[in-house]
Amino acid sequence: MPHQRTNLQARDHTDAGAERSETTGAAGHGGVRLSHPSVEDGPHMWRLAGATGMDVNSPYAYTLWCRDFAASSVVAKDADGRVAAYVTGYVRPDDPDTYFLWQVAVDSAYRGQRLARRMLDFIGDSITERGMTHLEATVTPDNAASRALFASFARDRGVEAVWSPLFGAEHFPAGGDAPHEPEDLVRIGPFGPRTSQGRD
């Protein structure tokens, strides 16, 4: 995942206005509420991206994302309204049955709370309700935690997770302390109606 090179390793069409939310417990932090983001969440998502060691985009990009792709993203907030985690993604323009998960970020204070999986389930329910049949993401070859996350998600939904190479290191300009690793594509599906089986 270019969006999450290290943080999972180290840690753990509806209208945009149609709000789904879910509250889940987080030990020591009170309830964590999952919902679609608003533009006010953009700067906080940008800061969290930087704090978790992922590839960081501009503050403008995150704020714009929260305006244009809120319905396909999720933010987790603690009882005080602080952003604890987020997932960003979008519906592929040339394949409207497929959702692409772009970034996952989880605050280090929420390690061990399975927050990444809870957000993934939130997204899975949302895209299924919207009639989509597949979810895609990219993961670097050495990111065992992310691979396990997507494998368990597919297994619990009773669908396949098919892996294939997508981007090689040559697709990413050199920069930073180390070259960017290749990215493998995982394609999960096809989804059918959601059942209670496998729900966390």
N, C-alpha and C positions, 0 to 999 in steps of 0.2 A: 504494500500500500504506500504510494508516495505520500499519502496523507498521514501515515502513521508508521514511520520507520521504526521507532523505538518504544513508544509508550505502551503498546500492548505487550511487547516483549518484557519491558521492565515492570508492568503492572497487569496488572491484569490485561380518470382525471376528475377528482373532486375539486370544489372551489377552494381557493387559498384561505378563505374565511371560515371554512368548516373545521372547527377545532376539535381535535381528539386530545384527551389528557388522561393521565394515569398517575396515581400516587403510590410510591413504593417506599418501604422503610430503608433507612441507611443508619447503621449503628453509630451513635454518637453525633448524628447530624440531624435528627428528626426526619420528617418525611421528605422524600425527593419527588418532585412533581415533573412528569414528562409531558411536554406539549410542543406544538409547533412554535418556532421562534418568531419574534417581532424585530423590527429594525433596531430597537433599543438593545437587543441582545448582540448585535454585530460586533461592537468594540470588545465586549467581554469574551466572545468566541475567539477573536483575534488574539487577545492576551493569553487565553488558555492554550491556543495553538502554539504560541511561542514558549510557554512554560512547559509544555509536554514534549518538546524536541522534534516536532514534525515539520514538514515543509510549510512555511508560513507565507500566506498571501498578504496583500495590503489590507489595512482596516476598511478601506472603501469596498474591497471585494467581499468581505464578510457582511458588511451592512447591506450591500446590494443583493447579496445572496438571500439575506433574510427578508428582503422585499419581494424578490422575484421567484424564489424557490422555497418559501416557507412551508407550503403544503407538502413538500417532499423531504423535509428536514425535521429534526427533533432536538429540543434542548431540555436538559435536566437541571432543575433549580432546587436548591435546598430550602429549608423553612424560612430563611431570611431573604430569599429571592436571588441568591448568588448562583451564577452559572457553574455547575459542577461537571457538566459533560455535554457533548453535543454530537450529532451525526448530521452531515450534509450529504445530499444526493439529488439526483434529477431524473426525469423521464427522458430516455434517449430519443432525440427528435426523429431519427430515421427508424426507430423501433419502439413505438409507443406501448408495447406490451412489456418492455424491459425497464427496470429501475437500475440506475448505476449509483452505487454508494461510493462517495468521493472521500470524505474525511470522517474519522472517528477520533474524538479527544475525550479523555477522562482525567479530571484533576487527581493528582497523586494522593490527596486526602481521602479519596474514595476507593482506594485499592481494596480488592477483596469483596466488593459489594455486588459484583456481577452486573455493573451498570451498563457496560458495553453490550452484554447480551440482552438486557432489558430494553435498551434503546433499539437494538436490532429486531426484537420481537414487536415493538411498537411500530417500526417501519414496515415489517412484514405484514402485520395486520392491516395497516393503512393502505399499502399498495394492493393487497388482495381485495380489500373493499372497493378499490378503484378499478378492479378488473385486470390488473397486470398479472402476468404469469411467470416472470423471471426476475431475479435480482442478480446483478453483477458487481464485482469489486476487483481490485487488483491488490496483490500481496507480493512482497519480495520473497525470494526463495528461502531465506533463513528465518522468516517471521513465523515461528512455530505456533505462537499463541494466537495470532490472527487466523492461521489456517485451521487450528482446532476450533476457534469460535465459529467460523463459517461451516465447518464440517458438522458440528453439533446442531447448529441452526437447521441445516438441511436434513439431518437425521430426524430431529424432533418434528419436522414438518412432513416427513415421509417422502422427500423428493431427492433428486440427485444433485451432487456438487461436482461439476466437470471442470477440470483444470487444463489450461493450455497457455503457452507463451503468448505474451501480447507486445510488450515493449522491451527492447534490449537496452543495455547501458548506453549504446551509441545514440539513443533517442534523447538523452538528457545531457545538456551542456555541463562541462566540468566546472566545479565550483565548490567552495567550502573545504572542509578538512579531508573529505574522501569522495570518490566518484559515486554517483547514484547507482544503486543496484538495479538489475532487471526487474520487471514487473510481470508476474503471471496473472492471468485472468481466471477468476472463478465465476462460473455461471450456474446459478442455483434455480431449480424449478423442474417441471412446471407446477405452479401452485394451484390448488383447488380451494374449495371452501374451508375456512379455518375451523378446526375442532379443538377441544380442550386438551387433547393428547399432546404431551410434551411441553405444556405451558409451564413456565417457571412461576 
